[in-house]
Amino acid sequence: MEKKYVSKKDVKRIASDELQKGRTKTEILAELTDVYYEKDLLAKFIAGTPHPETKNKLKLVNILLAIISIVIVAFRFLVFGIDYIGSGLTILTLIMGISIFTFEATSYRLLSIVCIMTFVRYFMNYGISQYLLVDLGLTLVIAVLGFYLGSKLFPNYGILAVKKDSHGAPILE
């Protein structure tokens, strides 16, 4: 059989179907390396596919995180005006908040980090106020939920890529 180039959508669909059948991510990777080029990219997509049981169990918390991250962007826009929404960090918060709905592995930890960075930027530029406390509360909720969900849904996924063992092989299980 001739190998194909990796399609994220196809690999994630196959991985999700195979996980539903009880196969391990390592078995899925071994099978798909015969079909696709780019083993590292395959490992990244497979590691970024949550187990269906875990996904269903954490679905409500996931939706809550996505909604809160969108609410904080709206809050910052309403309180600080147009110049703040133009901030790259705020736009990133919005994009990652939306991508949380689709269980995008890289979004969880990055959302937490970017949200904290945005809060620090806000604090340094505007100082302490009643709005700071609301922003701080939302930021802390997002950070905790982001790191929690990221570690539960994708335990072997780092901030941007799959964790590797001492030999450089991807850790999928």
N, C-alpha and C positions, 0 to 999 in steps of 0.2 A: 504494500500500500504506500502511496506517495504522501509525504508529509505536507501539512498545510501551515500557513502562518496563523499565529494565535489571534483569536477573537475573544475579547473579554466577555462579551455577552454569552457566547456559546460555551466557553469554559465554565463560567459561573453557573449556567443552567445545568450543564452536565454534572458538575460537582455537587450541586444542590440535589439533583435527582439521585445520584449515587449515594450521597450521605443519607438520604431518606431511606434507601435500601439497606443501610447498615454498613456500607463500606467505609474504610478509613481514608483519610486524606492522602496518606502515603501510598495506598493502593491506587487511588485515583490518579495521583501524579505519575506513578509507574506506568499505568495504562495509557495515559494521554501523551507521554513523551514519545510513544511510538507513532502517534498521530500528528503531533504538532512540533514545530521548531521552538526554540527559546525556552528551555527548561526553567530558567530563573523566573521568567514572566509567568509561566504556567504555575509555578509554586506560589508566586505572589497572588495570583487570582484564586487559586484553590484555598490558600490560607485566609484570604479575604472573604471566603464564603462561610457564613455561620452555620453551625449545625441546626437543622430545622427545629429540634426540640427547644434548644436554647433561644432561638429566634422567637418562637411562639411564646415562650415563658417571659421574655423581656420586652415583648412588643409594646405594651402600654408605657413602660418606662422610657423606651426609645421614642415614642411619640411625644411624651412629656418633654424630653430633652430637646427635640426638634422645635416644639412650640415655644419653649422658654428661650431658646437661642434666637428665634425670630422676634419674640417679644422684646428681648433686650436691645435688638437693633432698632425696633420701632421706638422704644423708650429713649434711647440715645438720640434718635432723630428728633423726637418731639421736645426733648429737654434742651439739647445743645444746638439744634438747627442744622442747616444745610452743610456748613463747613465740616461738621463732624461725620455726617453720613458719607461725605466724600473720602474719608479716611480709608486707606487700603485695608486696614485691620478690621474695620467695621464691615466692609464689603465681604471680606473673607469669612467673617462670622456668619453673615447671611447665607453665603454660598454653602458653607459647611453645615449650617443648620438645615438647609433644604436637603442636602445630600444624606443627612442622617435618616431621612424617611426611607431611603433605598438601601440602608445598611452598608454604606460605603466604608470599608475598614480604615482607610487613612483619615477619615473625618473626625473620629471620636477623640483621639488624643490631641490632634492638631486643633480642634475646636476649643478644647480646654486651655491649651497653651495660648492660642491667639486671643481668647476671651480675657485671660489674665493679663496679657500684654496690653490689650486695649484699655483695660481698667487702669493699669499703671500709667499709661499715657494720659488718660483722662485725669487721674489724680495729680500728676505732675503739671498739667496745663491749667486745671481749673481749681485745684485746692479742695478743701473739705466743705461739704454742704449736705443738706438733707438728701439731695439726689445721689450723692456719693454713696450713702448708706444703702439706698435701694439698689443702685448699680452693683455695689459690693455683694449684697445678698444674692442677686441674680447671677453674678459672676461665680460666686462660690458654688451655687447649685449646679451651674453648667459644668464647672471644673470637676466637681465630685462625680456627677452623673456621667460625664464624658470619659473620665478615667475608669470608672467602674464598668460601664457598658463595654468600653473598648477591651478591657481585660477579660470580661466574661464572654463576650461574643467572639473575640479574636485573640485567644490567649498566647498564640505564638506569632503575633504580628507586632512589630515594633512601631515606632512613630510613622515611618514611611515605607517600611519593607518587612519581609519575613525575617524572623530571627534565624540565625545559623549556628550550627554546632562548631566545635573546634576545628573540624576538617572542612568547613565551608559548605556543608550540605544543609539545605533548608530543614528547619524543625517544623513539622506539620502536626504532630500529635503530642 
